Amino acid sequence: MMRLDRYLVTLGVGTRTEVQKLIRAGGVEAEGTVCRDPGQQLREGASLRVRGEALDTRLMRHVMLNKPAGLLTAARDRKQPTVMGLLPPAYAALGCMPVGRLDKDTTGLLLLSCDGELNHRLLSPARHVDKTYCAVVDGPLTGAEVAAFATGVALSDFTALPARLEILSSSAVESVARVTVREGKFHQIKRMFEAVGRQVTALHREAFGPLTLDAALAPGQWRELTAEEARALYEAAQMEVHQ
Ligand code: URA
């Protein structure tokens, strides 16, 4: 149970003072009737209307975003636009956070969730959640690079875990490959290619653990995870489902 005023603040409707004023002025309906008591106790998921408009009152949300190039993966940044700007403000108010990071110029599947424990576990090195990327690089790829990735590429500060490299096309000037890694270190894919003498010119994440980017989402578009997707994600994190 939660107080009405606190519920509205949590959903990003306004500050405590603002929502209390709104409630007292009769601007809020709870479970179908106008409620002027900010201290009214409500269950999670209760039906709420603010100035006649129905609110989405779920506190737990999980989102799949097709990240466009040019946005930072961060909860907030003082100078540059972030992926959070693509979602309604309620998501930030609810503590919805990106699960890991994609570089500013990387596109594709980015998950965001209000469940901090889920985020933490999905990123834990011990969990080894697979991430699959499509990479465009600036030269040929051969069995030598496939073997190097499979063995574990040595970087300056650590040796990457064995990764799967599948060559989709290769030419002297440009190649396209699908790469699956079980880690998520800073610039990992770019650094792994650099270690074998290739520059990544485009990087797109196709899958994260059990989830694949929905092909219906254009860059910048997002949707909530289905119940089945959320279940699969919690299973990958070895947690009880919370949705
Ligand atoms: N590896 C990278 O180099 N960049 C990303 O954005 C993700 C993985």
Residues whose N, C-alpha, C, O or C-beta is under 5 A from the ligand:
A	BS01	URA	R101 L102 D103 T106 K185 H187 Q188 I189 K190 R191
